[in-house]
Amino acid sequence: MRKIKIGTRASRLALWQAEFVAAQLKKFFPTLEIELVKVHTTGDKILDAPLAKIGGKGLFTKELELQMAAGAIDLAVHSLKDVPTELPEGFKIAAITKRAQPFDAFVSNNFSTFDALPKNSVVGTSSLRRAAQILSLRPDLLIKNLRGNVETRLKKMDAGEFDAIILAAAGLERLGHTSRIKEILTQIIPAAGQGALAIETRADDDEIFSLVQVLNDDETFEAVKVEREFLTEVGGSCQIPVGIFANVDDDKINVQALIASTDGRKVVRASEVVTLKNIQGLGKKIAAQLLDSGGKKILETLNP
């Protein structure tokens, strides 16, 4: 089998993810030659502004897609939550790996739980989704924008800029920072696809598509399909505070979702439990419920 090139962002977490995919492929194809190609994306270069203000999810995928189109790489590995729900023509998600921890983590040097934070504590996050839910639970807290890779964010907290920061638990665990996690915040609904890795290929590259299909996890694929369908319906991106989590348990799927105002004062929620045979259109159904119960008005205030 020929050598393949995997495109990845250059951050330590992105490299871990690409190396993980490479190692999994080697288990199935021991003689396969694999090269990792580092690509610097716009999202990695602009670190002084919130993602919502500079363009959202495509900031982390566009340059990798350009490299694929040019034939410089054969596939790209992404955090699924960073991948737009609509891909440019000529590309497709060929596989989604088994999901790791889907929830956010509470990290603090001085407080053991989220509830233990004193009034006016400064909490760091770059996510509108996290900020809205934090303020909904604790309107007495102060949110401060926090960008950068995992290590950069931890260093900023260690330097005293924040009383606590909120990060994806999966990223912390993958980089060996599990000990920094004080609490898993199951009360905060994750981003669509959080914890899963997406393998993107050219739509016409049947050889690479077939190759990476061995890494696809069927349960995760079904769950995130519902999440991304929901996101498409509500127009979800880094620019609006929405969250959704679908969990497959035997023959059923349990879904929780919300739309919130950026200040957390208005939150509409929905939940569904259905059998997997009734999964068709579930994301659209939940989106319609939320939009009809006040979510549309919230979104209209965000995008007048």
C-alpha positions in Angstrom: 0.0 0.0 0.0 1.3 3.5 -0.9 2.4 6.1 1.6 -0.3 8.5 2.8 0.0 12.0 4.2 -2.2 13.1 7.1 -2.7 16.8 7.5 -3.0 18.3 10.9 -2.8 21.6 12.7 0.5 22.2 14.5 -0.8 22.4 18.1 0.2 19.7 20.5 -3.4 18.5 20.8 -3.9 18.4 17.1 -0.7 16.5 16.7 -1.8 14.0 19.4 -5.0 13.5 17.4 -3.3 12.9 14.1 -0.8 10.6 15.7 -3.6 8.7 17.3 -5.3 8.2 14.0 -2.0 7.2 12.4 -1.4 4.6 15.1 -4.9 3.2 14.7 -4.5 2.9 11.0 -1.1 1.1 11.5 -2.9 -1.5 13.7 -5.1 -2.5 10.7 -2.4 -1.9 8.0 1.0 -2.6 9.6 2.9 -1.9 6.3 1.3 1.4 5.6 3.7 4.4 5.5 2.3 7.5 7.1 3.6 11.0 7.1 2.2 13.9 9.2 2.1 17.3 7.5 1.7 20.3 9.8 -0.6 23.1 8.4 -1.0 26.4 10.1 -4.6 27.5 10.0 -6.1 31.0 10.4 -7.7 30.0 13.7 -4.2 29.2 15.0 -2.7 32.5 13.9 -5.4 34.9 15.3 -5.3 34.5 19.1 -6.3 38.0 20.3 -10.0 37.8 19.5 -12.9 35.5 20.2 -13.7 33.0 17.5 -17.2 34.3 17.2 -15.8 37.6 16.0 -13.3 36.3 13.4 -15.3 33.7 11.6 -16.1 30.6 13.6 -15.5 27.0 12.8 -14.0 27.1 9.2 -11.0 28.9 10.6 -9.5 25.6 11.7 -10.3 23.6 8.5 -10.0 25.8 5.4 -6.2 25.6 5.0 -6.2 21.8 5.5 -8.9 21.5 2.7 -6.8 23.6 0.4 -3.8 21.3 1.0 -6.0 18.3 0.2 -7.4 19.9 -2.9 -3.8 20.5 -4.1 -2.8 16.9 -3.4 -0.3 17.8 -0.7 -2.2 15.7 1.9 -4.5 12.7 1.5 -6.7 13.3 4.6 -7.1 15.7 7.5 -7.8 15.0 11.2 -10.0 17.5 13.0 -11.8 17.8 16.3 -15.3 17.2 15.1 -16.6 20.2 17.0 -14.4 22.5 14.9 -15.8 21.2 11.6 -18.6 23.2 9.9 -21.8 21.3 9.3 -21.6 22.1 5.6 -18.3 21.1 4.0 -17.0 22.8 0.8 -17.8 20.9 -2.4 -15.4 18.1 -3.1 -14.9 17.0 0.6 -16.5 14.6 3.0 -16.2 13.2 6.5 -15.0 9.7 5.8 -14.9 8.4 9.4 -15.6 9.5 13.0 -13.7 7.9 15.8 -15.2 6.5 19.0 -16.1 9.5 21.2 -13.9 10.3 24.2 -15.2 12.3 27.3 -17.8 14.6 25.7 -18.2 17.1 28.6 -16.3 20.2 29.7 -13.9 20.3 32.6 -13.7 22.8 35.5 -10.0 23.7 36.1 -8.9 25.8 39.1 -5.9 26.0 41.4 -7.9 27.3 44.4 -11.4 25.9 44.1 -12.4 22.2 44.0 -15.8 22.7 42.3 -17.7 25.1 40.1 -20.2 25.8 42.9 -17.3 26.7 45.2 -16.3 29.7 43.2 -16.8 32.9 45.1 -18.9 35.8 43.7 -17.2 37.8 41.0 -14.6 35.1 40.3 -13.1 35.4 36.9 -13.7 32.4 34.6 -11.8 32.0 31.3 -13.4 30.6 28.1 -13.5 31.5 24.4 -16.8 29.7 23.9 -20.1 31.6 23.7 -21.8 28.3 24.5 -19.8 27.8 27.7 -20.1 31.4 28.7 -23.9 31.5 28.3 -24.4 28.3 30.4 -21.9 29.4 33.1 -23.8 32.7 33.4 -27.1 30.9 33.4 -26.0 28.8 36.4 -23.9 31.5 38.1 -24.8 35.1 37.0 -22.5 36.4 39.7 -19.3 35.2 37.9 -17.2 37.3 35.4 -16.4 35.8 32.0 -13.1 36.7 30.4 -12.1 35.7 26.9 -9.4 33.0 26.8 -7.8 31.8 23.5 -4.7 29.7 22.8 -3.8 26.0 23.0 -4.3 24.0 26.1 -0.9 24.7 27.6 -1.3 28.4 27.0 -4.6 28.5 28.7 -3.3 26.6 31.7 -0.3 28.9 32.0 -2.5 32.0 32.0 -4.6 30.6 34.8 -1.4 29.6 36.7 -0.2 33.2 36.3 -3.3 34.4 38.2 -5.3 35.8 35.3 -8.2 33.6 36.0 -9.8 32.0 39.1 -10.9 29.1 36.9 -11.0 28.1 33.3 -13.4 25.8 31.4 -11.9 23.4 28.8 -13.0 20.3 26.9 -12.2 17.4 29.2 -11.1 15.2 26.2 -8.3 17.6 25.3 -7.0 17.7 28.8 -7.1 13.9 29.1 -5.4 13.4 25.7 -2.5 15.6 26.6 -1.9 14.1 30.0 -3.5 16.9 32.1 -6.2 14.7 33.7 -4.9 15.7 37.2 -5.8 19.3 36.4 -9.5 18.5 36.1 -11.3 19.3 39.3 -14.8 18.5 38.1 -16.6 17.2 35.0 -19.4 19.7 34.2 -22.2 17.4 33.2 -24.6 20.3 33.8 -23.2 22.2 30.8 -24.3 20.8 27.5 -21.3 20.2 25.2 -20.8 21.4 21.6 -22.0 19.2 18.8 -19.4 16.5 18.2 -17.3 17.3 21.2 -14.9 14.5 22.1 -15.0 12.9 18.7 -12.4 13.1 15.9 -13.4 13.6 12.3 -11.3 12.3 9.3 -11.9 14.4 6.3 -11.0 13.3 2.7 -11.6 14.3 -0.8 -15.0 13.2 -1.9 -13.6 11.5 -5.0 -10.8 9.6 -3.3 -12.4 6.1 -2.9 -9.1 4.5 -1.9 -8.5 6.8 1.1 -12.2 6.7 2.1 -12.1 2.9 2.2 -8.9 2.9 4.1 -10.1 5.1 7.0 -13.5 3.5 7.2 -12.0 0.9 9.6 -11.8 3.7 12.2 -15.4 4.7 12.0 -17.4 4.1 15.2 -21.1 3.4 14.3 -22.6 4.6 17.7 -20.6 7.8 17.7 -21.5 8.4 14.0 -25.2 8.1 14.7 -25.0 10.3 17.7 -23.1 13.1 16.1 -25.2 12.9 12.9 -28.2 14.0 15.1 -26.1 16.7 16.7 -24.9 18.1 13.4 -28.3 18.0 11.9 -29.6 20.0 14.8 -26.7 22.5 14.4 -27.5 22.9 10.7 -31.2 23.7 11.5 -30.4 26.4 14.1 -27.6 27.9 12.1 -25.1 26.8 14.7 -21.5 28.0 14.7 -19.1 29.6 17.2 -21.2 32.7 16.8 -24.3 31.5 18.7 -24.6 29.8 22.1 -26.1 26.4 21.4 -25.3 23.0 22.8 -26.4 19.5 22.0 -25.4 16.1 23.2 -26.8 12.7 21.9 -25.9 9.6 23.7 -26.5 6.1 22.4 -27.4 3.5 25.0 -28.2 0.0 23.6 -31.1 0.6 21.2 -32.0 4.1 22.4 -30.6 7.5 21.9 -30.9 10.3 24.6 -30.6 13.8 23.3 -30.3 17.1 25.3 -30.1 20.5 23.6 -30.3 24.2 24.3 -30.3 27.7 22.8 -29.2 30.5 25.1 -28.7 34.2 25.0 -25.1 35.3 25.4 -25.7 36.6 28.9 -27.3 33.4 30.0 -30.5 35.1 31.0 -32.7 33.4 28.5 -32.3 29.6 27.9 -34.6 27.2 26.2 -34.0 23.5 26.5 -35.3 20.3 24.9 -34.7 16.6 25.4 -35.8 13.4 23.6 -35.3 9.7 24.1 -36.1 7.6 21.1 -35.2 4.2 19.7 -32.4 4.1 17.1 -34.9 2.9 14.5 -36.7 6.3 14.9 -33.6 8.4 14.7 -34.4 9.8 11.2 -34.9 13.6 11.4 -34.4 13.7 15.2 -32.0 16.6 15.0 -34.4 18.7 13.0 -37.3 17.8 15.4 -35.3 19.0 18.4 -34.3 22.2 16.6 -37.9 22.9 15.7 -38.9 22.4 19.3 -36.3 24.9 20.6 -36.9 27.5 17.9 -40.7 27.4 18.5 -40.3 27.6 22.3 -38.3 30.8 22.2 -35.0 29.9 20.5 -35.9 31.8 17.4 -36.4 35.0 19.3 -33.0 34.5 21.0 -31.3 34.0 17.7 -33.0 37.0 16.2 -31.5 39.2 18.9 -28.0 37.8 18.2 -28.4 38.2 14.4 -30.7 41.2 13.9 
